[in-house]
Amino acid sequence: MASEAVHGPPTLVVLAAGMGSRYGGLKQLDPVGPAGERIVDYSVHDAARAGFGKVVFVIREEFEDAFRRAVGDGYRHAIAVDYAHQRLDDLPAGFTVPEGRVKPWGTAHAILSAAPAVVGAFAAVNADDFYGADSFRVLAARLAAPDFARGDGVRCAMVGFVLRNTLSDRGSVSRGVCRVGGDGCLEHIEEVSDIATREGEIAGLGPDGRPRRLGGDETVSMNMWGFSHTVFTHLREAFAAFLAGGGRGAKSEFYIPTVVNDLAAAGRTRVEVLRSRSSWFGVTYREDRDKVAAAARRLVEDGEYPSPLFPP
């Protein structure tokens, strides 16, 4: 049976290979909940109760022992856990790691790294973003639908969030700003960097480096994606094209929004934008942690989450 035709609980792929350079350390392991829960604990808890059957952590190989002890082992009673390594030398034939390259190849390469551990439809999320229970419910429901894995093309879904609810009080951020059509599908996604509120206006820099004024109500991608298994074939092709086309610099990155744009432009997918009632929280800068911790306490007090999330 072809892997893309497998029907069963979807897999959650958690992208945790980043070093958290702006935050200063492995922010994925920093506690924010009342009982010492990490942000990723909430994602795994929400995924398990939404119907995901397995979680795959994409990490750097040198961090696996520490990550397994500190994080993954705590989920053994709730959900199956696996690991995949995002390696700099995991490249198509004919390519080598550029001199001086230490930075991971980006989110699309991280997802590609998980391919051996994934069967059927899957979701991909960041380890350091709090997406909320409803986000996982709507995404799990779409991934589990029989039609999502059918056909020869790539099926793709994205959970959209409101821009103004994803900004940091402590500094600028980068966001994938989306144009959504009347049919609820993504028409275009544009990486806008250096987004912040300045003199009462939200603005950032477009891909061309020019200033971009924003209203705040735009739909943005927070890297909460759903894919059919067929996406891995395209990712392999796209990564080779990225490297051949000048993507071998010390800091160039293979981003999933770029891959999704290319898929849509080529008519190989329609990206369904799913709406969630959940609020998004994230830790971009160390000072963001207190805000996230306060939000986690409120959710526990309101009965949205138990504490601890994963009793021993």
C-alpha positions in Angstrom: 0.0 0.0 0.0 1.4 3.4 -0.9 2.3 5.4 2.2 0.1 8.4 1.0 -2.9 6.1 0.9 -2.6 5.0 4.5 -5.6 6.0 6.7 -5.0 6.2 10.4 -4.1 8.7 13.1 -2.0 11.5 11.7 1.5 12.1 12.9 2.7 15.4 14.6 6.2 16.5 13.4 7.7 19.0 15.9 10.5 21.2 14.5 13.0 21.5 17.4 16.4 21.7 15.7 16.8 25.5 16.1 19.2 26.9 18.6 17.0 29.8 19.6 19.8 32.3 18.9 17.7 35.5 19.7 16.3 33.9 22.9 19.7 32.7 24.1 19.7 28.9 24.4 17.4 26.0 24.0 14.1 27.8 24.6 12.3 24.5 23.7 13.3 23.2 27.2 12.4 26.3 29.2 9.5 25.9 31.7 6.4 28.2 31.3 3.6 26.2 33.0 2.6 26.1 36.7 4.1 22.6 37.1 7.2 23.3 35.0 5.6 22.5 31.6 7.4 23.6 28.5 5.5 25.1 25.5 6.1 21.8 23.6 4.3 19.9 26.4 1.1 21.8 25.6 1.4 21.0 21.9 1.9 17.3 22.5 -1.0 17.2 25.0 -3.3 19.0 22.6 -2.2 16.8 19.7 -2.8 13.6 21.7 -6.3 14.5 22.8 -7.1 15.7 19.2 -6.4 12.3 17.8 -2.7 12.3 16.7 -1.2 8.9 17.1 2.5 9.8 17.1 4.9 12.6 17.6 8.2 12.9 15.8 10.8 15.4 17.1 13.2 16.8 14.6 16.3 17.7 16.5 20.0 18.0 16.2 21.7 14.7 16.8 23.9 16.0 19.6 20.9 17.1 21.6 19.0 13.8 21.4 20.0 12.4 24.8 19.2 15.6 26.7 16.0 16.1 24.7 14.9 12.5 25.2 15.5 12.7 29.0 14.0 16.2 29.5 11.1 16.0 27.1 10.3 12.9 25.1 10.4 10.3 27.9 7.6 12.2 29.7 5.1 11.4 27.0 5.5 7.6 26.9 2.0 7.0 28.5 0.2 9.5 26.3 1.5 9.1 22.7 4.1 7.2 20.7 7.4 9.2 20.3 10.1 9.1 17.7 13.1 11.2 16.7 14.6 12.4 13.5 17.9 14.3 13.0 18.3 17.4 10.9 21.8 17.2 9.7 23.8 19.7 7.7 25.2 16.9 5.5 21.8 15.4 4.7 22.0 16.6 1.1 21.1 15.3 -2.3 23.8 13.5 -4.3 26.4 15.9 -5.8 26.1 18.6 -3.1 28.4 19.2 -0.1 28.2 21.4 3.0 29.5 24.9 2.2 32.6 26.1 4.1 31.5 27.9 7.2 27.9 26.7 7.2 26.7 25.9 10.8 23.0 27.0 10.5 20.4 24.4 9.8 18.9 24.4 6.3 15.5 25.7 7.3 12.0 24.5 8.1 11.4 22.7 4.8 14.6 20.7 5.2 13.6 19.9 8.8 10.3 18.5 7.6 12.1 16.5 5.0 14.4 15.1 7.7 11.3 13.5 9.3 10.3 11.5 6.2 11.6 8.1 7.4 9.5 8.3 10.6 6.2 9.4 9.0 3.5 7.3 7.5 0.4 8.9 6.0 -0.8 12.4 6.6 1.0 14.6 9.1 1.2 18.0 10.7 4.3 20.1 11.2 4.7 22.7 14.0 7.4 24.7 15.8 8.5 23.5 19.2 8.5 27.0 20.6 5.0 28.1 19.6 1.8 27.7 21.7 -0.9 27.0 19.1 -3.9 26.1 21.4 -6.2 23.1 21.6 -8.7 24.2 19.0 -5.9 24.6 16.4 -4.9 21.0 16.8 -8.5 19.8 16.7 -9.3 21.5 13.4 -6.1 20.3 11.9 -6.4 16.8 13.1 -9.9 16.6 11.8 -8.8 17.7 8.3 -5.8 15.3 8.2 -8.0 12.4 9.3 -10.6 12.9 6.5 -10.3 10.2 3.9 -10.2 12.6 1.0 -7.0 14.3 2.3 -4.8 11.5 1.3 -6.5 10.7 -2.0 -5.2 11.5 -5.4 -1.8 12.0 -7.0 -1.2 15.6 -5.9 -0.1 17.1 -2.6 -2.8 17.9 -0.1 -1.9 20.9 2.2 -3.7 22.7 5.0 -2.5 25.6 7.1 -3.9 27.0 10.4 -4.1 30.8 10.1 -3.7 33.3 12.9 -4.3 37.0 13.2 -1.1 39.1 12.8 -1.7 41.5 15.7 -2.0 38.5 18.1 1.4 37.1 17.1 3.6 40.2 17.8 6.2 40.4 20.5 6.4 43.4 22.9 10.1 42.9 23.1 11.3 43.2 19.5 10.6 42.5 15.9 9.4 39.2 14.4 9.2 37.6 10.9 5.8 36.3 9.7 4.4 34.6 6.6 1.7 37.1 5.6 -1.1 35.3 3.7 -3.5 36.3 1.0 -6.6 34.1 1.3 -9.1 33.8 -1.6 -12.9 33.7 -1.3 -12.8 29.9 -1.4 -10.8 29.8 1.8 -7.6 28.7 0.1 -4.2 30.4 0.2 -3.4 32.5 -2.8 0.0 33.7 -1.8 2.3 33.8 1.3 5.0 36.4 1.7 7.8 36.4 4.3 7.8 39.8 5.9 10.6 40.4 8.4 11.4 43.0 11.1 7.6 43.3 11.9 7.0 45.6 14.9 4.7 48.4 16.1 6.5 51.7 15.6 4.8 55.0 16.3 1.5 53.3 16.5 1.8 51.6 13.1 2.6 47.9 12.4 5.3 47.6 9.7 8.0 45.3 8.4 10.2 44.6 5.5 9.1 42.7 2.4 11.2 40.1 0.7 12.6 42.9 -1.5 13.8 44.8 1.5 11.3 47.6 1.1 9.1 48.8 4.0 5.7 47.1 4.2 2.8 48.7 6.2 0.4 46.2 7.8 -3.0 46.7 9.3 -2.8 44.0 12.0 -5.7 41.9 10.9 -3.8 40.0 8.2 -3.8 36.2 8.3 -0.4 34.9 9.0 1.2 31.5 9.0 2.9 30.4 12.3 4.2 27.3 10.7 1.3 25.1 11.6 0.9 22.9 8.5 -0.8 19.7 7.5 0.4 17.6 4.5 -0.3 14.4 2.7 2.7 12.1 2.6 3.1 13.0 -1.1 4.8 16.2 -0.1 8.0 14.5 0.7 8.6 13.7 -3.0 8.2 17.3 -3.8 10.4 18.4 -0.9 13.3 16.3 -2.2 13.0 17.8 -5.7 12.6 21.3 -4.3 15.6 21.0 -2.0 17.9 19.9 -4.9 16.6 22.9 -7.0 17.2 25.2 -4.0 20.8 24.1 -3.7 21.5 24.2 -7.4 19.9 27.7 -7.7 22.3 29.4 -5.3 21.0 28.3 -1.9 24.4 27.1 -0.7 25.4 30.2 1.2 26.3 30.2 4.9 22.9 31.5 5.9 20.5 30.7 3.1 17.4 28.8 4.3 14.9 26.4 2.6 11.6 27.7 3.9 8.3 25.8 3.9 6.3 28.9 2.8 8.4 29.1 -0.3 7.8 25.5 -1.1 4.1 25.8 -0.6 4.0 28.9 -2.8 5.8 27.0 -5.6 3.5 24.0 -5.2 0.4 26.2 -5.5 1.8 28.2 -8.4 2.5 25.0 -10.3 -1.0 23.8 -9.7 0.1 20.9 -7.6 -1.8 21.8 -4.5 -4.5 24.0 -3.0 -3.7 25.2 0.5 -6.8 25.1 2.7 -6.6 27.8 5.4 -8.2 26.5 8.6 -9.6 28.9 11.2 -8.9 28.4 14.8 -10.5 29.9 17.9 -7.2 29.5 19.8 -4.9 32.2 20.7 -1.2 31.9 19.7 1.6 32.6 22.1 5.3 32.4 21.4 8.7 33.0 22.9 10.9 34.8 20.5 12.8 36.8 23.1 13.6 35.7 26.6 11.4 38.6 27.9 8.4 37.0 26.2 8.5 34.1 28.7 6.7 35.9 31.5 3.8 36.7 29.1 3.5 33.1 28.0 3.7 31.8 31.6 0.9 34.1 32.7 -1.3 32.9 29.8 -0.6 29.3 30.7 -1.6 30.0 34.3 -4.9 31.5 33.2 -5.7 28.5 31.0 -5.0 26.1 33.8 -7.2 28.2 36.2 -10.0 28.2 33.6 -9.9 24.4 33.4 -8.5 24.3 29.8 -5.5 22.2 30.9 -4.6 20.0 33.9 -1.4 20.6 35.8 0.8 18.7 35.5 0.0 17.8 31.9 1.7 14.4 32.1 1.6 12.8 35.5 4.5 10.3 36.1 
